[in-house]
Amino acid sequence: METTLTWQDAKSKTLARAVEIAALVPAGEVASVSESEKGTLMSCGETQYNWNGWVRVELTDGSNVASAIEALVPKLESHFVDTGFAVTRGKTILDTLRIKVGQPGSAELYLIDEFDPHTINIAAGSDCFALPEDVYPGGDF
């Protein structure tokens, strides 16, 4: 856990990495990329929180979201080699592919899966940080 991390820095860093992941989708398959303007804070313990938001990649007509996510696996493994991030494959409750990119011992986590038949969702969570005492953790961040 980084003790000097602010929620603003956590949000910025986490969205930047999620956009970095989105950039691995071949440009010819990408119609648009959008990111959450606001996110939420989740508890990491009694006094710690992490920021959570998303980046979505809408694919072009004719692109297959399941195939696009499958094709991301080797790209992510290559991109994150020697960074401390692990790339693992799993399934959602709907039995579709979900890719997890995370670091052991850190709350920073990216879950990549199908948002709808034309959109890849990258759910992003930051590392943990402390909020100033005068900041209420509810609401949008």
C-alpha positions as CSV (number, residue, x, y, z in Angstrom):
1,M,0.0,0.0,0.0
2,E,1.3,3.4,-1.0
3,T,0.8,5.7,2.1
4,T,1.0,9.0,0.2
5,L,-1.5,8.1,-2.5
6,T,-4.5,10.4,-2.7
7,W,-7.9,9.4,-4.1
8,Q,-7.3,11.8,-7.0
9,D,-3.9,10.2,-7.8
10,A,-5.4,6.7,-7.4
11,K,-8.2,7.5,-9.8
12,S,-5.8,9.0,-12.4
13,K,-3.3,6.2,-12.2
14,T,-6.0,3.5,-12.3
15,L,-7.9,5.0,-15.3
16,A,-4.6,5.5,-17.1
17,R,-3.7,1.8,-16.8
18,A,-7.2,0.8,-17.8
19,V,-6.8,3.0,-21.0
20,E,-3.4,1.4,-21.5
21,I,-5.2,-2.0,-21.5
22,A,-7.9,-0.8,-23.8
23,A,-5.1,0.3,-26.3
24,L,-4.2,-3.3,-26.7
25,V,-7.4,-4.0,-28.6
26,P,-6.5,-3.7,-32.3
27,A,-7.4,-0.2,-33.5
28,G,-9.3,-1.6,-36.5
29,E,-11.8,-3.2,-34.1
30,V,-12.4,-0.2,-31.9
31,A,-15.3,2.1,-32.6
32,S,-14.9,4.1,-29.4
33,V,-13.4,4.1,-25.9
34,S,-15.1,5.7,-22.9
35,E,-14.2,6.0,-19.3
36,S,-16.1,6.6,-16.1
37,E,-16.0,10.3,-15.2
38,K,-16.9,9.4,-11.6
39,G,-16.2,6.3,-9.5
40,T,-16.9,5.0,-6.1
41,L,-14.7,4.2,-3.1
42,M,-14.7,0.7,-1.6
43,S,-13.3,-0.2,1.8
44,C,-9.9,-1.8,2.1
45,G,-10.2,-2.0,5.9
46,E,-11.1,0.3,8.7
47,T,-9.3,3.4,7.4
48,Q,-8.3,2.5,3.9
49,Y,-10.3,2.8,0.6
50,N,-9.7,2.1,-3.1
51,W,-11.2,3.9,-6.1
52,N,-13.3,1.9,-8.6
53,G,-14.4,2.8,-12.1
54,W,-14.3,1.5,-15.6
55,V,-13.2,1.9,-19.2
56,R,-15.3,0.5,-22.0
57,V,-14.2,-0.4,-25.6
58,E,-17.1,-0.4,-28.1
59,L,-16.2,-2.6,-31.0
60,T,-16.8,-2.0,-34.7
61,D,-19.7,-3.7,-36.5
62,G,-18.7,-7.2,-37.3
63,S,-16.2,-7.6,-34.5
64,N,-16.8,-10.4,-32.0
65,V,-16.4,-9.3,-28.4
66,A,-15.6,-12.9,-27.1
67,S,-12.9,-13.3,-29.8
68,A,-11.5,-9.8,-29.0
69,I,-11.2,-10.6,-25.3
70,E,-9.6,-14.0,-26.1
71,A,-7.1,-12.2,-28.3
72,L,-6.2,-9.9,-25.4
73,V,-4.8,-12.7,-23.2
74,P,-1.4,-13.0,-25.0
75,K,-1.1,-9.3,-25.5
76,L,-1.7,-8.6,-21.8
77,E,0.8,-11.4,-20.8
78,S,3.4,-9.8,-23.0
79,H,2.6,-6.2,-22.0
80,F,2.8,-6.9,-18.3
81,V,5.7,-9.3,-18.3
82,D,8.3,-8.4,-15.6
83,T,5.9,-5.7,-14.0
84,G,4.6,-7.7,-11.1
85,F,1.2,-7.9,-12.6
86,A,-0.3,-11.4,-13.2
87,V,-2.7,-12.2,-16.0
88,T,-5.2,-14.9,-15.3
89,R,-8.2,-16.3,-17.1
90,G,-11.5,-17.1,-15.5
91,K,-15.3,-17.2,-16.2
92,T,-18.1,-14.8,-15.3
93,I,-21.3,-16.1,-13.8
94,L,-22.7,-16.1,-17.3
95,D,-19.9,-18.5,-18.4
96,T,-18.1,-15.9,-20.5
97,L,-14.3,-15.2,-20.4
98,R,-13.0,-12.8,-17.8
99,I,-9.4,-11.8,-17.6
100,K,-7.9,-10.6,-14.3
101,V,-4.9,-8.4,-14.2
102,G,-3.5,-7.7,-10.7
103,Q,-0.6,-7.6,-8.4
104,P,-0.2,-9.9,-5.4
105,G,-0.5,-7.9,-2.2
106,S,-2.2,-5.0,-3.9
107,A,-5.8,-4.0,-4.3
108,E,-5.0,-2.6,-7.8
109,L,-7.1,-4.9,-10.1
110,Y,-8.5,-4.9,-13.6
111,L,-11.3,-7.2,-14.7
112,I,-11.8,-7.5,-18.4
113,D,-15.0,-9.0,-19.7
114,E,-18.0,-8.6,-22.0
115,F,-20.3,-5.7,-21.1
116,D,-22.6,-6.4,-24.0
117,P,-22.3,-8.1,-27.3
118,H,-20.4,-5.2,-28.8
119,T,-18.5,-3.8,-25.8
120,I,-15.5,-4.9,-23.7
121,N,-15.6,-3.6,-20.1
122,I,-12.5,-3.0,-18.0
123,A,-13.5,-2.7,-14.4
124,A,-10.7,-0.9,-12.6
125,G,-9.8,-0.7,-8.9
126,S,-6.9,1.2,-7.4
127,D,-4.5,0.4,-4.7
128,C,-5.6,1.3,-1.2
129,F,-5.2,4.8,0.3
130,A,-6.3,6.8,3.3
131,L,-8.8,9.6,3.0
132,P,-8.3,12.9,4.8
133,E,-10.4,12.9,8.0
134,D,-12.7,15.6,6.6
135,V,-13.6,13.6,3.4
136,Y,-16.7,11.5,3.5
137,P,-16.2,8.2,1.6
138,G,-19.7,8.1,0.2
139,G,-20.8,9.6,-3.1
140,D,-19.0,10.0,-6.4
141,F,-15.2,10.4,-6.7
